[in-house]
Structure formats: C-alpha cells, structure tokens
Amino acid sequence: MRTLQGQVLACALAAAAAVEAALAQSPPPRGQGATAPATVIAAKLRTQGHPCRGSLLATRDRRASRPLGAVWDLRCGNATYRVRLTPSRAAKVQHLVVWP
C-alpha cells in the first residue's frame, strides 16, 4: 500500500515530466528565437573559462541529447562549440571551429 507522501511524490513527478515534455515541444516565446538559449549557454561557457565573443546562434542537437544531458551547438563570434549541459554539473565543451 502506498503512503500519502509516496502518492504526492509520484503525482508531482508525473506533473513535472508532463510540463517538461510540453515545454520541449512548444515553440520559443515570440521575439526570442534562438537568442535566449545562445545567451545562457555562452554565459555558462564564459564561467568555465572558454572565450565566447558575442553569442550568435544556439541549435539543439536532438539526436545527441539525452534525458539528463542536452547537447547544443553554439556559434560565437570567435568560435563554434558543442556543449553538453547536465544538471548540477559543469558543461562538457568541445571546440568545433576556432575563428581568427
């Protein structure tokens, strides 16, 4: 028999999963396009010491992404990076192209 706390936790987890799935499929807010993810990912790279002059575009690689690790290709003014974002961990960064 389930306890009341167990039932509440199961319900909360199911609701969170449904909201996350809906957000993943919904289009970005009007006027933001790919700018918001690019800005956030570029800030994360800079905090880890990677140079990123002016984040231009971020595109999510859905095939390489996993439930607990989204993969993004980030184009900056000086380089292009592949970034794996995992909750509560440092981003894994791979330089794809370095611009002069």
C-alpha positions in Angstrom: 0.0 0.0 0.0 1.3 3.4 -0.9 1.7 6.1 1.7 0.2 9.5 1.2 3.7 11.0 0.8 4.5 8.4 -1.9 1.3 9.3 -3.8 2.0 13.0 -3.6 5.6 12.5 -4.8 4.5 10.3 -7.7 1.9 12.8 -8.7 4.4 15.7 -8.5 7.0 13.8 -10.6 4.4 12.9 -13.3 3.3 16.6 -13.4 6.9 17.8 -13.7 7.6 15.3 -16.6 4.4 16.4 -18.4 5.4 20.1 -18.1 8.9 19.4 -19.3 7.7 17.5 -22.3 5.3 20.2 -23.2 8.0 22.9 -22.9 10.4 20.9 -25.0 7.8 20.7 -27.9 6.5 24.2 -27.7 7.9 27.0 -29.9 10.1 29.6 -28.2 8.4 32.8 -27.0 7.8 35.4 -29.6 10.8 37.5 -30.4 13.3 35.2 -28.6 14.0 32.6 -31.2 17.4 31.0 -30.6 18.8 34.1 -28.9 17.8 33.1 -25.3 19.5 29.7 -25.3 22.6 31.2 -27.0 22.9 33.8 -24.3 22.5 31.4 -21.5 24.9 28.8 -22.9 27.5 31.4 -23.8 27.4 32.7 -20.2 27.9 29.1 -18.9 31.0 28.7 -21.2 32.5 32.0 -20.0 32.1 31.0 -16.4 34.2 27.9 -17.2 36.9 30.0 -18.9 36.0 29.5 -22.6 36.1 32.6 -24.7 32.9 33.4 -26.5 32.7 36.8 -28.0 29.1 37.6 -28.8 26.9 34.5 -28.8 25.2 34.4 -32.2 23.2 31.2 -32.5 22.5 28.0 -30.5 20.9 24.9 -32.1 20.0 21.9 -30.1 21.2 18.5 -31.4 18.2 16.3 -30.5 19.9 13.1 -31.7 22.9 13.6 -29.4 20.9 14.8 -26.5 19.8 12.5 -23.6 17.1 13.0 -21.0 19.7 14.2 -18.5 22.1 15.9 -20.9 21.1 18.3 -23.7 23.6 18.9 -26.4 23.8 22.3 -28.1 26.0 23.6 -30.9 26.8 27.2 -30.1 28.2 29.7 -32.6 30.1 32.7 -31.1 31.9 35.5 -32.9 35.3 33.8 -32.4 34.5 30.0 -32.3 31.9 27.3 -32.6 31.4 24.9 -29.7 29.5 21.7 -29.0 28.2 21.8 -25.4 26.6 19.1 -23.3 24.6 20.5 -20.4 23.9 18.2 -17.5 22.0 19.5 -14.4 24.2 20.3 -11.4 27.5 19.6 -13.3 29.9 21.6 -15.4 29.2 21.7 -19.1 31.3 19.4 -21.3 32.7 21.6 -24.1 34.2 20.6 -27.4 35.7 23.2 -29.8 34.4 22.5 -33.3 35.8 25.6 -35.2 38.0 28.4 -34.0 37.7 31.7 -35.9 40.7 34.1 -36.1 
